[in-house]
Amino acid sequence: MDKLDNIQDHIYVIRGYRVMFDFDLAKIYEVETKYLKRQVRRNIERFEGDDFMFEVTPEEILRCQNVTSSWGG
């Protein structure tokens, strides 16, 4: 299992929030993405609120693929 080399490279700013994608989090926790998402659904009360979890649009994903995020602020 390849851990993420530099976690900061997998943090993006979307809608003004610093976010990580589910597939990157699953890689960190060494589980398949579908199992991570299943656990979130089973414990949804712990993950309520748009500031914690939201779905990105295809356009937002494309922007993230074209931009290198920085931790600078």
Summary of the structure (lengths in Angstrom):
residues: 73
radius of gyration: 12.9
end to end distance: 30.9
largest distance: 34.7
contacts: 138
relative contact order: 0.19
helix: 48%
strand: 8%
